[in-house]
Amino acid sequence: MRRHRAGWVAALLVIATAPLVRAADPAPLPIFDAHLHYNWEPVPYYPLDKVLTLFRQQNITGILATSRPNDGTRALYEAKPKGLWVVPFIRPYRVRADIQTWMNDASIQDLIETEYRRGYYVGIGEFHLSGQAAATKWVKRTVDFSVEKNLYLHAHADDEALEILFAHNPKARIVWAHTGFSTAPDKVAAYLERYPALWCELSYRYGITSGGKLTPEWKALFERYPDRFLLGSDTWINERWDSYGSTMSDYRSWLAQLPRDVAEKIAFRNAERLFRR
């Protein structure tokens, strides 16, 4: 009997001291990447299959796809990748120099209207504007075309240019790339109140965290306007592709500091609500 009890005790000790079997780690929070460029430069280093693998590894469920020229966007969209929702935007650039001149170039409007006839685009951009450069007739025509065709605009714009875009046509719907980079949170809040059809995309956005923690100002802003923010990678150069995983890890780190429903809206639900057709 003692021998039997001893055996049971030994067995219990083994069970008690055995390493716990870890449950499988949950999948990381899905992210819709609302600022994705697949320009011609990275193609030799990041061919399409490698890019799609990267998205799967990072649990990227959708992308706002743009490219210079628009070949990269078409390649992503026309691949119909399983598990990845591609939202294509028309970029008004053929070559990098167009960044500086597109707002005064009639041929760019022809590019936009020709590309639109493919029938699957959801928006125009990302395009760059600073100050009074937004006040040209060709920019106004682009804004009016977007309203007429029910398209979004993805604008890399300073505060003055953003206000001019809405002045061109108050019915415009704008995704504000980088949320002005350094526009003060209280001014961002004022814009969100003033322009109901403005959404703020957060790539390269300065000041959201300090020491890895959300600042009180940005935490309050996200909780007050949870339906108005989007995330993005801005893969404009190869180095941004190289650091793609760390970019998404940084986002998930501060999203985890928000209520789960707010985090999910910013991570992917806002994009689903905006762009699903």
N, C-alpha and C positions, 0 to 999 in steps of 0.2 A: 504494500500500500504506500509506504514511504517512497519507494522507488518510483511508483506511478505518479505520486504528487510531485516529486522532484522533476520528472519529465515534463509535466505540465508547466511548472514554474520556469524551467529552462525555455520552453517554447514561448511562453508569454514574454520573457525577457528579450528573446530574439525579435518578436513582433514589435515590442515597445521601443527597441533601440534601432530597428531597421530604418534606413532612410525613407522618408515619405515619398511616394510616387507622385510627381507633380502632374497636375492636370495640364492638358495642352494649353499653351498661352493663347488668349483670345486674339483674334485678328486685330491689327491696328485699325483705328478709326478710319473709315473710308474718307477720301479727299477728292473733291472735284478741283482740278487745277485750272483756274480761270485766267491764267496768263501764260500760255505755252506757245513758244516759237519753235518751228522746225525749219529754220532757214537753211540755205544751201551749204553753209560752211561746215556744220557738224556731220553731214551725211557720210563722208568717208570714215569717220570715227564712230558714229552712232547711226548705222544703217537701221532701216525700219524695224527689222526683227529684234534688234537690240533695244531699241526704244520701247517697243511693246512689252518686252520682257521686263524692262525697268519699271514700267507702269504696274505690271502685275506684282512685282516684288514689293512695291511701295503701296499697294492697295489703292491705286488711283483708279477710280471708277468712271471718271469723265474728264474731258479736257476742252477748254476753249482754245481751239487750234488756229494759229495764224502763221504766216511764213513770208519771207522775202526771197524770191517772188512767191506767188501763191501755189507753186508746184508742190511744196511740202505739205501744205494744208490739204490739197487734193489727194495726195498720196495717203495721208492718215485717214481721211474720210472714206476714200474709195476702197481702202483695205478692209473695211467693215470688221474691225477686230472684235473678237468675241470677248464680252465682259467689259468693253471700253466704249463709252458713249462719247462720240466726237462731235463737238459743236463748232462748225466752221465759220470763221469770220473772213471777210475780204480785206486783205491788207493793201493800202493804196501806195505800195512801193514795188518797184521793179528791181532797183539797185539801191545800195545804201545812201547814195547821194540824194535820192528822192525825199529822205527825211527832212532835208532843209528846204525843199522847193515845192513839195506837192501842193501846198496851199495856194499856189499861184499858177498851177499847171493844168490847163484845160484837158490835156491828154490823160491825166489821172482820173478825171471824172468818166472819161470813156472807158478806162480800165475797170472802174468800179461797176459801171452799168453793163459792160460786156461779161464780166465775171458773174455778176448777179444772175444773168440768164441761165446759168447752169442749174438753177432751181433749188439749191439746197443750203444756201448761206443764211445765217441767222443774224449777222451783224457786220459792221465795218470797223476795222482797226486791227491792231493797235496803231494809232497815229500820234504824232508828236506836234504839240502846239505850245507856244509861249506868248503870253501877252497879246498884243495887237495883231500878231500873226494869225490869230483866229478870226479876224474881222474882214476876211476877203470874201468876194462873191463866190469863189469856188468852194470855200469851206461851208458857206451858207447853203450852197447847192447840195453838198454832201449831206448836211444835216437834214435839209428838206427831203432829199431822196430817202434817207433812212426812215423818216416819219411816214412818207408815202408808202413805202414798201414794208412797213412794220419791222424794221431792223433796229438792233441795238448799235450804239457807238461805244468803242473802247478807246478812251482818250487819255493819252499821257499829256496832261495839261497842268499848267500852274493855275492858281486861283483865278486870275484875271481871264485867262483863256476859257476856263470852265464856265464862268459867268457869261462870256460872249456866246459860247455854244448854246446855252439855254436861251439867250436873248434872240439868237437866230430863229429858234422855233421852240416855244415852251413845251411842245409835245414830245420833244426828243427824250429818248431813254438812254442814259449814259452809265457805263461802267467806268469808274474813275481809276485808272491805273495808278498804283502806288499811294492812293489817297493823298495826293499832293506831296509825297515824300516827307515833309516836315510841317505841314499845315497843323496848327494847334488843335488839340482835341475839341475845345469849345467851338472853334470855327467850323470844324467838321460837323459837329452837332447842328450848328446853325444852317449849314448847307443841307443836311438831311431833312431838317424841318422845312426849309424853303423850297426844296426840289424833291417832291415825292418819287420822281422817276430817276433818282440817282442811287447807284450802288457803289460801294467803296471796295476796291481790290487792294490787297495788303502786301504784295511783294515789295521788297526793299523799303518797307515803311519804317521810318525811324521812330524810336521812342516807345514802342508797345510794351517792351519789357525792360527791366533793370535787374541785373544779376540773376537772370532766368525767371524772374517773377513778373507777372502782369503789373503794370503800374495802376494805381487806383483810378486814374483818369480814364485809361483805356478799358479797364474792367467795367467801369460804370457805363462807358459808351457802348460796349458790346451788349451789356445787359439791358440797356435802354432801347437799343436799336438792333436786336438780334437778327432781324430779317434783311439787313441792309449791307452785310459784309460778305466778301468772298476771299478765297485764298488763291495765290498764284506763285509760280516758280520763276517766271521771266527768264527762260533759257535763251537769252539773246547771244550768248557766246558759249564756246565749248566748256569753259570752266563751270558754267551754271549747270550743264549736264553732268559734269564730274561730281558736283556737290549736291546733286538732286536728292539723294537719300537724307543727307544732313538737313537740307532745307525742310523736308517734310517732317523729320524728327523734331526740329525746332517748333514747327507749327503745333504738332501734337502735344508737345510739352506744355505750351501755354494754353492750348485748348482744354487740357485736363484740369486747369485751374478755374474753369467756368462750369456752371450747371450743365449737365449732360445735354439738355434740350437746346441750350444756346450753342454749345460746342458743335452739335450736329448740324444746326442751321448754317453756321459759318463754314463748316467743313464741306458740306455737300447738299444739304436740303434747299438752301436758297437758290443754288444753281439749278436744281431740278425744277423748282417752282418757276423760275424765270424762263428757262430755255426749252422746256419740254413742249413739243408741238404735236 
